[in-house]
Amino acid sequence: MLKKIGFLLISLLIFNGCKNEAPCHKSAAPVNYPSIDSLAGILNWPEDLNITTFSGPNLTPSPACMAVAPTGEVYVGVDMIGSLGKEMGKGYIKRLVDCDHDGILDSHTNFAQVDNPRGILPIGDQVFVLYTRFSAGTKKAENMDLVVFEDKDGDGIADGSPKVLIKDISNPTYLRERGTDHATNGIQMGIDGWIYIAVGDFGFHNATDRDGTQLTMLGGGIVRVRPDGTEMEVYTHGLRNIYDVAIDPFMNIYTRGNTNDGGGWNVRFIHQIQTGEYGYPVLFKHFTEETLPALVDVGGGSGAGALFLDDSRWPKHYNKTPMMADWGRSYLYMHRLNEDGASFKQDEEQFIKLPQITDVDVDASGAMYLSAWDGAGYSGNPDKGYVVRVTPTGLQYAAFPKIKDFFWTKSVADLLKSTNAKTRLSAQYELLRRGKGAINALEIAKDEEQPLEVRAAGIFTYAQLTGKKGIDELITLSKDISVQEFALRALSDRKEHIEGVPVAPFLEALHAESDRTVASAIIGLGRLGKQEAVTALMDISVPDSFVAPEPGLEGPHASPNSDIVLPHLAVKALVQLNAMDDCIKAIGTENQELALWALRYMHESKAVKGIIEAYKSTTDDLQKEKLMNALARIFHKEAPYDTSWWWSTRPDTQGPYYKTEAWESTEVIRTFMVREWKKAPEDGKDFYAALNTKYRLEVAEFGTIAPILPKEDKPIADLEKIKNKKGQVGETSIEDVMLAIKQIKGDFELGAKLYKTQACYTCHSLKSSEIMKGPFMGQIGSIMNREQIAESILKPNASISQGFSTVQIQTKNEQFYIGFVTEESANELTLTNIAGVATQLMKSDIAERKELENSMMPVGLVNSLSYEEFTSLVTFLEQQK
């Protein structure tokens, strides 16, 4: 009898564990579904996709970010503060549910109240969120936090307050002054179990995780942390304002971020390699050889949400590609990848057009969701924004099982064999929650019949479940060439588990045929921290492409260069290992190039002494130049970052540091260099002037080489006279003018002439080679659509974009200046006024600096134009991309 009861209980558990769907109750309240049928024709969507509205602005206005649970629940980060607003209490996360999976929204709840939601990650019964924390007392932004909410009862409402995983991961000063625009943004989880965080170039100071680790980052990059809020570390550095990351099944990470506002918002698609330095803003232009380049610069735009689509139910021509939303271009792009050494080459393709798209995600049943800002402005709008659902034609819905209820752990582990990434990640997360399934994961990792992405999932799952106990099996797997790179990464991935990991498998892998495996070995050796790795790392050759750009020229920072990847990673590993003595010994040997490269980041008196001794011991003039450059590179160091300042949207890009400070050996280097300068013949002193200019040494004796600047005739324009003329535009309502630009095509050539006659050139440049004045117009068509350009001209105060703000400065001697900041360094800035007159100011002389709510651009500059003329001007600007 007891056996029968036991059998019955087990049968019930199995039945319950195999139920395909969580209970869902349709809302009694009516849900409005705004139609986008009219958009389908205008936007020319792919014919093999079904795209339907899922929610409108009545539920999800101003959707800044969005994520989809494996089971299909859509979490939308509503942000009616926007990127430049500052009023708290206008953000929340809306949870949307399609109960019967027919593509129509059935119920919705307010999951949690948070301001400026920037990243959402739902998995299991947890929802990770990155948002701006406001003070209840002052009503002002305090900082940004990564937190985790729980919803254990599945009612769609967070179970109380969240647990903070990382506190203070942004710049509080500029969150308050500017808003959440260059802040910390999207979050994604990789199959290695880490949460990866896209950090904008506000950076952060003393971000603190749950185990007390504190980090400071000057500028943008990627940070990662464990889901329990421990082991926080920097993954890559040197990015501007990335909004999200896309992660593939093999732990390749991709971003789409742009460059300076003043130079055109150029978008760069980048393959992010662990420990890589990408150089923004101080290295990527003039010290390009020290950086890993982007794969492409696609011109103006504004990167937003990202996803690597890995789902076999999608057509082959869409699947297995990073998909990157571009808010400025209003497109979801695909980047076709071809392996190139340890990195890739790419081809960009337009995929789905959607007005100011902000995010993209997919559930475990194959349904994709996209969120659209749709003209909600820079401070949010309660009447703009929506979410659409996208499925391939003919997709057969298959419900994702509620795996938490599975009785057998093996049943969960078998989902690691799924042909879609969302299911594999969810299965791994459940196995880690249970702390079971290591044997099953190992079997999958060893199964040579399984696809590579499945074996990789098995390896990373096994490594996380076993920790130090799994080292031996991972070493065995590292001998399998097919999965060697993943086994090596898993062995060195958790610093708290690396004690006992031998160096031998990594040293052997340095000779692998696959550059990807070699890269994994180099990164691992740096993380293991064992000195016996130094000699082997020093043998990695530096390619001929390791060449500094010519003075005044911009280096190839957006051209693939797979040859530079391995030595770049080797340098980073040598710095991690503090291999200073070995680098000094390598001077004058065949390993000198790599050694001198690594010494650029070793600010220690012993390094300075070693370079000087090597200089004294050689009579070779070329060798002396190399060594003098090495000294000049470490003459200064970067000043500590405390987030009391920021480099603005148009930072100084000369490099090699942004805010320099002297260190203990600065005077030693100065004394030695001046002595050598005195010895140099007259025709050799220009070398020191060039060093002084490039490295900004500020050694008065050397002098500098004046840069060649673009020349421009001083524009003279009577703006008052222009705006007081009355024509068709000036005598008509703005609404009628906006209707006209939709009906009249406009003439590009006429628009080009009007750009001059209406004095637009007084404040705006069209080419990056021209003198930078006010807002750059050379790629305005990549960040604004036709209607937005027209509105910005007609109502310049309605919505002031990032980089377009008018700044008022009061100096300590009570002088006032108003204009656009067109250049800014750590010590000075250039302010250009409405007449195009530039004024240089020392920051130490500034008493107050504030951004004005009104634009410096006068209202009425197109009053004298006819509809045809105005639409022609808009057409001309729209085509500046």
Sequence and secondary structure as in RCSB ss.txt:
>XXXX:A:sequence
MLKKIGFLLISLLIFNGCKNEAPCHKSAAPVNYPSIDSLAGILNWPEDLNITTFSGPNLTPSPACMAVAPTGEVY
VGVDMIGSLGKEMGKGYIKRLVDCDHDGILDSHTNFAQVDNPRGILPIGDQVFVLYTRFSAGTKKAENMDLVVFE
DKDGDGIADGSPKVLIKDISNPTYLRERGTDHATNGIQMGIDGWIYIAVGDFGFHNATDRDGTQLTMLGGGIVRV
RPDGTEMEVYTHGLRNIYDVAIDPFMNIYTRGNTNDGGGWNVRFIHQIQTGEYGYPVLFKHFTEETLPALVDVGG
GSGAGALFLDDSRWPKHYNKTPMMADWGRSYLYMHRLNEDGASFKQDEEQFIKLPQITDVDVDASGAMYLSAWDG
AGYSGNPDKGYVVRVTPTGLQYAAFPKIKDFFWTKSVADLLKSTNAKTRLSAQYELLRRGKGAINALEIAKDEEQ
PLEVRAAGIFTYAQLTGKKGIDELITLSKDISVQEFALRALSDRKEHIEGVPVAPFLEALHAESDRTVASAIIGL
GRLGKQEAVTALMDISVPDSFVAPEPGLEGPHASPNSDIVLPHLAVKALVQLNAMDDCIKAIGTENQELALWALR
YMHESKAVKGIIEAYKSTTDDLQKEKLMNALARIFHKEAPYDTSWWWSTRPDTQGPYYKTEAWESTEVIRTFMVR
EWKKAPEDGKDFYAALNTKYRLEVAEFGTIAPILPKEDKPIADLEKIKNKKGQVGETSIEDVMLAIKQIKGDFEL
GAKLYKTQACYTCHSLKSSEIMKGPFMGQIGSIMNREQIAESILKPNASISQGFSTVQIQTKNEQFYIGFVTEES
ANELTLTNIAGVATQLMKSDIAERKELENSMMPVGLVNSLSYEEFTSLVTFLEQQK
>XXXX:A:secstr
 HHHHHHHHHHHHHHHHT  S      SS       HHHHHHHT  TTEEEEEEE TTTS SEEEEEE TTS EE
EEEESSTTT   SS EEEEEEE TT SSS  EEEEEE  EEEEEEEEETTEEEEEEEEE TTT SEEEEEEEEEE
 TT SSS  SS EEEEE  S HHHHHHT SSSSEEEEEE TTS EEEEE TT EEEEEETT  EEEESSEEEEEE
 TTS S EEEEEEES     EE TT  EEEEEE  GGGT EEEEEEE TT B  TTTTTTTSGGGS   SEEEEE
  EEEEEEE BTTS TTTSSEEEEEETTTTEEEEEEEEEETTEEEEEEEEEEE TTEEEEEE TTS EEEEE  S
  SS  TT  EEEEEEETT        GGG S HHHHHHGGG SBHHHHHHHHHHHHHHT  HHHHHHHHH TTS
 HHHHHHHHHHHHHHHGGGGHHHHHHHTTSGGGHHHHHHHHHS GGG TT  SHHHHHHTT S HHHHHHHHHHH
HHHT GGGHHHHHTS   TT     TT    TTS  GGGHHHHHHHHHHHHTT HHHHHHTTTSTTHHHHHHHHT
T   HHHHHHHHHHHHT   HHHHHHHHHHHHHTSSEE    SS    SSB    S SSEE  TTHHHHHHHHHH
HHHHS GGGHHHHHHHHHHHT   GGG                HHHHHH   TTTTS HHHHHHHHHH    HHH
HHHHHHHTTGGGT  SSTTS   SS  TTGGGTS HHHHHHHHH TTT   TT   EEEEETTS EEEEEEEEE 
SSEEEEE TTS EEEEEGGGEEEEEE SS SS TTTTTT  HHHHHHHHHHHHT  
